């Protein structure tokens, strides 16, 4: 197993994770930070985010507040006085040829995060969290390269860890935890590839560190680390020296490619940003943000366990997504049994959302519609098969921006809410297919499958397939 090989080869992994902050305006100007659907390129720009000479940045206070909130959550030491610097080298996507970021004194440092691996907890040290601006988007088209500055100047929060990860799985779990945390703090729009990107630093056996940049999404980080581990391992086995370099991740090919030799910190030519004042944080500001921190997933997990007595594995799956945790609690408040509610939320509902590559809160499905579906299931108006089909149709219709209410789905797709007499339908099907039934009695399994299929079609999927099989097997006995 590749995870075990990583441990045996002394892999060390550190992550630098960039989080897009959902402020209304950009970090240093008043341009909108909210992307519109089908917006044109270079429509949310001004002389400041274009880096015109003589322009002066003005700091977004909301970004500072969000930084304080993250610092508290990660148990960091807040810097009472910090400042911005210019990180200078050639940027094709930043026209002023430097990035405004924090280097010497970040907004906070020396924090930690906890991950759980195979029921064991592991501490991941957070070296620093700092603010910086996002560069423009580079668009490659055939032989031409274009720049869209709509994103330029958007606020980023970068979380830098120590090289405490030993496997790609640990890195994945850590990033999944961050995504969950962002949702609980209302800092996520559910699109992980848009809100979070990571640079991964990886080395084997205390060897040369290689950086893989701009990896979008949690799963892609795991894939990139596995690939880079195998690439370096193969080079070491061939006595080829690992070069200190920066590589890019090509997700479509599942490979990393060399971009340039890795810069050292002195290569960036950091200087104090003279056009911005010091960031001064006092206890009043810290306490104000503490008061705004909602119930986080660890607290929610403890409360759910205390109230509903579910096992830890189920609770972990429920609280991982805030929208599903809210749905579970809503169903329980509406008197759906907790074990039943949890089995549907982390079972068919989550499976259907994953299949459609979407999230519950993005679909705007009313929790009441899910409740009505499960209530009818509880009252045996639906089989579990039909109930799952209804939820699937609700998700599909919602994703396609059509009417997805429970009552409409029932009517449109012909799902019956009345109790079906399965015995009568089986009797009818067997009478209509006597020859096939005789074949089944001689031991032909395909004949039974055909009969079950006919019953399921007649009931529009309302019957339970296993129940139908059992009833046919015991017919006339």
C-alpha positions as CSV (number, residue, x, y, z in Angstrom):
1,X,0.0,0.0,0.0
2,X,1.4,3.4,-1.0
3,X,0.6,5.0,2.3
4,X,2.8,2.4,4.1
5,X,5.6,2.9,1.6
6,X,5.5,6.7,2.2
7,X,6.0,6.1,6.0
8,X,8.8,3.6,5.3
9,X,10.6,6.1,3.0
10,X,10.5,8.8,5.6
11,X,8.2,11.1,3.6
12,X,7.8,14.7,5.0
13,X,5.0,16.8,3.6
14,X,4.1,20.5,4.3
15,X,1.2,22.3,2.9
16,X,0.6,25.9,2.0
17,X,-3.1,26.3,1.5
18,X,-4.6,29.5,0.0
19,X,-8.2,30.3,0.9
20,X,-10.3,32.8,-1.0
21,X,-12.1,35.0,1.5
22,X,-15.7,35.9,0.6
23,X,-15.5,39.7,1.2
24,X,-17.7,42.0,-0.9
25,X,-14.7,44.0,-2.2
26,X,-11.1,43.1,-3.0
27,X,-8.3,43.3,-0.6
28,X,-6.8,46.7,-1.6
29,X,-9.5,48.4,-3.6
30,X,-13.3,48.8,-3.8
31,X,-13.8,46.6,-6.9
32,X,-16.3,43.8,-6.3
33,X,-14.9,40.5,-5.1
34,X,-18.1,38.6,-6.1
35,X,-17.9,36.8,-9.4
36,X,-21.1,36.9,-11.5
37,X,-22.3,34.1,-13.7
38,X,-21.1,34.4,-17.3
39,X,-19.3,37.7,-16.5
40,X,-16.9,39.1,-19.1
41,X,-13.2,39.1,-18.6
42,X,-11.7,42.3,-17.1
43,X,-15.0,43.8,-16.0
44,X,-14.3,44.0,-12.2
45,X,-11.1,46.0,-12.4
46,X,-9.7,49.5,-11.5
47,X,-6.2,51.2,-11.7
48,X,-5.3,49.7,-8.2
49,X,-5.9,46.1,-9.0
50,X,-4.3,46.6,-12.4
51,X,-1.2,48.0,-10.7
52,X,-1.0,51.3,-12.4
53,X,1.9,53.5,-11.3
54,X,0.9,56.1,-8.7
55,X,-2.1,54.2,-7.4
56,X,-2.3,53.5,-3.6
57,X,-3.9,50.4,-2.0
58,X,-6.4,50.7,0.8
59,X,-6.8,47.8,3.2
60,X,-10.1,45.8,3.5
61,X,-10.9,45.7,7.2
62,X,-13.3,42.7,6.8
63,X,-10.3,40.5,5.6
64,X,-8.5,41.4,8.9
65,X,-11.5,40.3,10.9
66,X,-11.7,37.0,9.1
67,X,-8.0,36.5,9.6
68,X,-8.5,37.0,13.4
69,X,-11.3,34.5,13.4
70,X,-9.2,31.8,11.7
71,X,-6.3,32.6,14.0
72,X,-8.6,31.9,17.0
73,X,-9.9,28.6,15.5
74,X,-6.4,27.3,14.8
75,X,-5.1,28.3,18.3
76,X,-2.6,30.7,16.9
77,X,-0.6,33.5,18.5
78,X,-2.0,36.7,17.1
79,X,0.4,39.5,16.2
80,X,-0.7,42.6,17.8
81,X,1.2,44.6,15.2
82,X,2.0,43.2,11.7
83,X,2.5,44.7,8.3
84,X,2.5,44.0,4.5
85,X,5.5,43.5,2.3
86,X,6.2,43.5,-1.4
87,X,7.3,40.1,-2.7
88,X,9.2,41.0,-5.9
89,X,10.0,38.8,-8.9
90,X,8.6,38.6,-12.4
91,X,4.8,37.8,-12.2
92,X,3.1,37.4,-15.6
93,X,-0.2,37.6,-13.8
94,X,0.5,40.7,-11.7
95,X,1.2,43.7,-13.8
96,X,3.1,45.7,-11.1
97,X,5.6,42.8,-10.9
98,X,5.3,42.3,-7.1
99,X,2.7,40.8,-4.8
100,X,1.4,42.5,-1.7
101,X,1.7,39.8,1.0
102,X,2.9,39.3,4.6
103,X,6.3,37.8,5.3
104,X,8.3,39.2,8.3
105,X,5.4,39.4,10.7
106,X,2.2,37.6,9.6
107,X,-1.2,38.2,11.2
108,X,-0.7,35.1,13.3
109,X,1.6,32.1,13.8
110,X,2.4,29.0,16.0
111,X,-1.0,27.3,15.9
112,X,-2.1,23.8,15.5
113,X,-4.8,21.5,14.0
114,X,-5.8,18.0,14.9
115,X,-6.6,15.2,12.5
116,X,-7.8,11.7,13.2
117,X,-6.1,8.8,11.5
118,X,-7.4,5.3,12.1
119,X,-9.0,6.4,15.4
120,X,-5.7,8.1,16.5
121,X,-5.3,11.8,16.8
122,X,-2.3,13.6,15.3
123,X,-1.3,17.3,15.8
124,X,-0.4,19.3,12.8
125,X,1.6,22.4,13.6
126,X,0.5,25.6,11.9
127,X,3.6,27.7,11.2
128,X,1.8,30.9,10.1
129,X,-1.3,32.4,8.6
130,X,-1.0,35.5,6.5
131,X,-3.0,37.7,4.1
132,X,-2.1,38.4,0.5
133,X,-3.6,39.3,-2.8
134,X,-4.6,36.9,-5.5
135,X,-3.0,37.4,-9.0
136,X,-4.9,37.5,-12.3
137,X,-6.1,34.4,-14.1
138,X,-3.9,33.2,-17.0
139,X,-5.9,31.8,-20.0
140,X,-4.0,29.8,-22.5
141,X,-5.6,29.5,-26.0
142,X,-3.6,27.8,-28.7
143,X,-0.6,30.0,-29.4
144,X,-1.9,33.0,-27.4
145,X,-2.0,33.8,-23.7
146,X,-4.5,36.1,-22.1
147,X,-5.0,37.7,-18.7
148,X,-8.2,38.2,-16.9
149,X,-7.8,40.6,-14.0
150,X,-11.2,40.1,-12.4
151,X,-9.6,37.9,-9.8
152,X,-6.5,40.1,-9.3
153,X,-6.4,41.7,-5.8
154,X,-9.0,39.3,-4.3
155,X,-8.1,38.5,-0.6
156,X,-6.3,35.3,0.1
157,X,-5.6,33.7,3.5
158,X,-2.6,31.4,3.4
159,X,-2.2,28.7,6.0
160,X,1.3,27.3,6.2
161,X,2.0,24.1,8.1
162,X,5.2,22.5,9.3
163,X,6.2,19.3,7.4
164,X,4.2,17.2,9.8
165,X,2.3,15.0,7.3
166,X,3.8,11.5,6.7
167,X,1.3,10.4,4.0
168,X,-1.0,11.8,1.3
169,X,-4.0,10.4,3.3
170,X,-3.1,12.6,6.3
171,X,-2.9,15.7,4.0
172,X,-6.3,14.8,2.5
173,X,-8.0,14.5,5.9
174,X,-6.4,17.8,7.0
175,X,-7.7,19.6,4.0
176,X,-11.2,18.0,4.3
177,X,-11.2,19.3,7.9
178,X,-10.4,22.8,6.7
179,X,-13.2,22.7,4.1
180,X,-15.6,21.6,6.8
181,X,-14.3,24.4,9.1
182,X,-14.8,27.0,6.4
183,X,-18.4,25.9,6.0
184,X,-19.1,26.2,9.7
185,X,-17.6,29.7,9.6
186,X,-19.7,30.6,6.5
187,X,-16.5,31.2,4.5
188,X,-17.2,28.6,1.9
189,X,-19.5,28.5,-1.2
190,X,-19.2,24.7,-1.5
191,X,-16.9,24.9,-4.5
192,X,-13.6,23.6,-3.0
193,X,-11.6,24.0,-6.2
194,X,-12.6,27.7,-6.3
195,X,-12.2,28.6,-2.7
196,X,-9.1,26.5,-1.8
197,X,-5.8,25.7,-3.6
198,X,-2.7,24.2,-2.1
199,X,1.1,24.1,-2.7
200,X,2.6,20.9,-1.4
201,X,6.2,20.5,-0.3
202,X,7.4,16.9,-0.2
203,X,10.8,15.2,0.5
204,X,11.9,11.6,1.1
205,X,14.4,10.5,3.8
206,X,15.3,14.0,4.8
207,X,16.3,14.7,1.2
208,X,15.8,17.7,-1.1
209,X,12.4,19.3,-0.9
210,X,10.3,19.7,-4.0
211,X,7.3,22.0,-4.3
212,X,4.2,21.2,-6.3
213,X,2.2,24.3,-6.9
214,X,-1.5,25.3,-7.5
215,X,-3.3,22.1,-6.8
216,X,-7.0,22.6,-6.8
217,X,-9.3,20.5,-4.6
218,X,-8.7,18.0,-1.8
219,X,-8.5,14.8,-3.9
220,X,-6.1,16.4,-6.4
221,X,-3.7,17.1,-3.5
222,X,-3.7,13.5,-2.6
223,X,-3.2,12.4,-6.2
224,X,-0.3,14.9,-6.6
225,X,1.5,13.7,-3.5
226,X,1.2,10.1,-4.4
227,X,2.6,10.8,-7.9
228,X,5.4,13.0,-6.6
229,X,6.4,10.4,-4.0
230,X,6.6,7.6,-6.7
231,X,8.5,10.0,-9.0
232,X,11.1,10.9,-6.4
233,X,11.4,7.3,-5.1
234,X,12.1,6.0,-8.7
235,X,14.8,8.6,-9.2
236,X,16.5,7.8,-5.8
237,X,16.5,4.1,-6.8
238,X,18.3,5.0,-10.0
239,X,20.8,7.1,-8.1
240,X,19.5,10.3,-9.7
241,X,19.8,13.4,-7.6
242,X,16.5,15.1,-6.6
243,X,16.7,18.7,-7.7
244,X,15.3,21.5,-5.6
245,X,12.6,22.8,-7.9
246,X,9.0,24.1,-8.3
247,X,6.7,21.8,-10.2
248,X,3.2,22.3,-11.5
249,X,0.4,19.8,-11.2
250,X,-1.4,18.8,-14.5
251,X,-4.6,17.4,-13.2
252,X,-5.9,16.2,-16.6
253,X,-2.8,14.0,-17.1
254,X,-2.3,13.2,-13.4
255,X,1.4,14.2,-13.5
256,X,3.6,17.0,-12.2
257,X,5.9,18.9,-14.5
258,X,9.0,21.1,-13.8
259,X,8.3,24.8,-13.9
260,X,11.5,26.3,-12.6
261,X,14.3,25.8,-10.0
262,X,13.0,26.5,-6.5
263,X,13.6,30.1,-5.3
264,X,15.0,30.8,-1.9
265,X,13.4,33.4,0.3
266,X,16.1,36.0,-0.5
267,X,15.3,35.7,-4.2
268,X,11.9,37.3,-3.6
269,X,13.4,40.7,-2.6
270,X,10.9,41.3,0.2
271,X,10.6,45.0,1.2
272,X,8.2,46.8,3.5
273,X,5.0,48.0,1.7
274,X,5.2,51.7,2.2
275,X,1.7,52.5,1.0
276,X,-0.1,50.5,3.7
277,X,-0.2,51.2,7.5
278,X,0.6,48.7,10.2
279,X,-2.1,46.2,11.1
280,X,-2.8,46.8,14.8
281,X,-5.0,44.3,16.7
282,X,-6.2,44.8,20.2
283,X,-8.1,42.6,22.7
284,X,-11.4,44.3,21.9
285,X,-11.1,43.2,18.3
286,X,-10.1,39.7,19.3
287,X,-13.0,39.3,21.7
288,X,-15.5,40.7,19.1
289,X,-14.4,37.9,16.7
290,X,-14.5,35.2,19.4
291,X,-18.2,36.1,20.0
292,X,-18.9,35.6,16.3
293,X,-17.5,32.1,16.1
294,X,-20.5,29.7,15.8
295,X,-20.8,26.1,17.0
296,X,-18.0,24.2,15.2
297,X,-18.1,20.6,14.1
298,X,-16.4,19.1,17.2
299,X,-18.9,20.8,19.4
300,X,-21.8,19.8,17.2
301,X,-20.5,16.2,17.2
302,X,-20.4,16.1,21.0
303,X,-23.9,17.5,21.3
304,X,-25.4,15.1,18.7
305,X,-23.8,12.2,20.5
306,X,-25.2,13.3,23.8
307,X,-28.7,13.9,22.5
308,X,-29.1,11.1,20.0
309,X,-26.6,8.5,21.1
310,X,-25.3,7.6,17.6
311,X,-22.0,5.9,17.1
312,X,-18.9,8.0,16.5
313,X,-18.4,6.9,12.9
314,X,-21.9,8.0,11.9
315,X,-21.6,11.3,13.8
316,X,-18.3,12.0,12.0
317,X,-20.0,11.6,8.6
318,X,-23.0,13.7,9.6
319,X,-21.1,16.7,10.9
320,X,-18.5,16.8,8.1
321,X,-20.9,18.8,6.0
322,X,-22.7,21.5,7.9
323,X,-25.7,21.5,5.5
324,X,-26.3,17.8,6.1
325,X,-25.8,18.2,9.8
326,X,-28.5,20.9,9.8
327,X,-30.7,18.6,7.7
328,X,-30.3,15.7,10.2
329,X,-31.2,17.9,13.2
330,X,-34.2,19.3,11.3
331,X,-35.5,15.7,10.6
332,X,-35.0,14.8,14.2
333,X,-36.9,17.9,15.4
334,X,-39.7,16.8,13.1
335,X,-39.9,13.5,15.0
336,X,-38.1,11.3,12.4
337,X,-36.2,8.6,14.3
338,X,-32.5,9.6,14.8
339,X,-31.1,6.3,13.5
340,X,-33.4,6.4,10.5
341,X,-32.6,10.1,9.8
342,X,-28.8,9.5,10.1
343,X,-28.9,6.4,7.8
344,X,-30.7,8.4,5.1
345,X,-28.6,11.5,5.4
346,X,-25.2,9.8,5.2
347,X,-26.6,7.0,3.0
348,X,-28.8,7.7,0.0
349,X,-28.9,11.5,0.3
350,X,-25.1,11.9,0.5
351,X,-24.6,9.2,-2.2
352,X,-27.0,11.0,-4.6
353,X,-25.4,14.4,-4.0
354,X,-21.9,12.9,-4.6
355,X,-23.2,11.2,-7.8
356,X,-24.5,14.6,-9.1
357,X,-21.3,16.4,-7.9
358,X,-23.2,18.9,-5.9
359,X,-24.1,20.0,-2.3
360,X,-27.4,20.1,-0.6
361,X,-27.3,23.8,0.3
362,X,-26.4,24.7,-3.3
363,X,-29.6,23.1,-4.6
364,X,-32.0,25.1,-2.3
365,X,-34.1,22.0,-1.6
366,X,-36.5,22.7,1.3
367,X,-35.8,20.4,4.3
368,X,-39.5,20.0,4.6
369,X,-39.6,18.1,1.3
370,X,-37.1,15.6,2.6
371,X,-39.1,15.3,5.8
372,X,-42.3,14.6,3.9
373,X,-40.6,11.9,1.8
374,X,-39.1,10.1,4.9
375,X,-42.4,10.5,6.8
376,X,-44.2,8.7,4.0
377,X,-41.5,6.0,4.0
378,X,-41.9,5.7,7.8
379,X,-45.6,5.2,7.3
380,X,-44.9,2.5,4.7
381,X,-46.4,4.5,1.9
382,X,-43.0,4.1,0.0
383,X,-40.5,1.3,-0.1
384,X,-36.9,2.3,0.5
385,X,-36.3,1.8,-3.2
386,X,-39.0,4.3,-4.1
387,X,-38.0,6.8,-1.4
388,X,-34.4,6.8,-2.8
389,X,-35.7,7.2,-6.3
390,X,-37.7,10.3,-5.2
391,X,-34.7,11.8,-3.6
392,X,-32.7,11.2,-6.7
393,X,-35.3,12.9,-8.8
394,X,-35.5,15.9,-6.4
395,X,-31.7,16.4,-6.7
396,X,-31.7,16.0,-10.5
397,X,-34.6,18.4,-11.0
398,X,-33.1,20.9,-8.5
399,X,-29.7,20.8,-10.3
400,X,-31.4,21.5,-13.6
401,X,-33.4,24.4,-12.0
402,X,-36.8,22.7,-12.5
403,X,-39.6,22.2,-10.0
404,X,-38.2,19.8,-7.3
405,X,-40.8,19.9,-4.6
406,X,-41.8,16.5,-3.1
407,X,-45.4,16.7,-4.2
408,X,-44.4,17.7,-7.8
409,X,-41.9,14.9,-8.1
410,X,-44.6,12.4,-6.9
411,X,-47.0,13.7,-9.5
412,X,-44.5,14.1,-12.4
413,X,-42.9,10.7,-12.2
414,X,-45.9,8.7,-11.0
415,X,-44.6,7.6,-7.6
416,X,-47.7,6.3,-5.7
417,X,-48.2,7.4,-2.2
418,X,-50.8,4.7,-1.5
419,X,-50.0,1.3,-0.2
420,X,-49.6,-1.3,-2.9
421,X,-50.9,-4.9,-2.7
422,X,-47.8,-6.7,-3.7
423,X,-49.4,-10.1,-3.4
424,X,-52.1,-9.3,-5.9
425,X,-49.6,-7.9,-8.4
426,X,-47.4,-11.0,-8.1
427,X,-50.4,-13.2,-8.6
428,X,-51.3,-11.2,-11.7
429,X,-47.7,-11.3,-13.2
430,X,-47.4,-15.1,-12.6
431,X,-50.7,-15.7,-14.3
432,X,-49.6,-13.7,-17.3
433,X,-46.2,-15.4,-17.5
434,X,-47.0,-19.0,-16.6
435,X,-44.3,-20.4,-19.0
436,X,-41.6,-18.2,-17.4
437,X,-42.8,-19.3,-14.0
438,X,-42.5,-22.9,-15.0
439,X,-38.9,-22.2,-16.2
440,X,-38.1,-20.7,-12.8
441,X,-39.5,-23.8,-11.1
442,X,-37.0,-25.9,-13.0
443,X,-34.2,-23.8,-11.5
444,X,-33.6,-21.1,-14.1
445,X,-32.4,-17.9,-12.2
446,X,-33.0,-15.7,-15.3
447,X,-36.6,-16.5,-15.2
448,X,-36.9,-15.3,-11.6
449,X,-35.1,-12.1,-12.4
450,X,-37.5,-11.5,-15.3
451,X,-40.6,-12.0,-13.0
452,X,-39.2,-9.7,-10.3
453,X,-38.5,-7.1,-13.0
454,X,-42.1,-7.3,-14.2
455,X,-43.4,-6.9,-10.7
456,X,-41.1,-3.9,-10.1
457,X,-42.4,-2.3,-13.3
458,X,-46.0,-2.9,-12.4
459,X,-45.4,-1.2,-9.0
460,X,-43.3,1.5,-10.5
461,X,-40.5,0.5,-8.2
462,X,-42.6,0.7,-5.1
463,X,-42.0,-2.9,-4.1
464,X,-38.9,-4.1,-2.4
465,X,-37.0,-6.4,-4.9
466,X,-35.9,-8.9,-2.1
467,X,-39.4,-9.1,-0.8
468,X,-40.7,-9.8,-4.3
469,X,-38.1,-12.6,-4.7
470,X,-39.1,-14.1,-1.4
471,X,-42.8,-14.0,-2.2
472,X,-42.3,-15.6,-5.7
473,X,-40.1,-18.3,-4.2
474,X,-42.8,-19.1,-1.6
475,X,-45.7,-18.8,-4.0
476,X,-48.2,-21.7,-3.6
477,X,-46.1,-23.3,-0.9
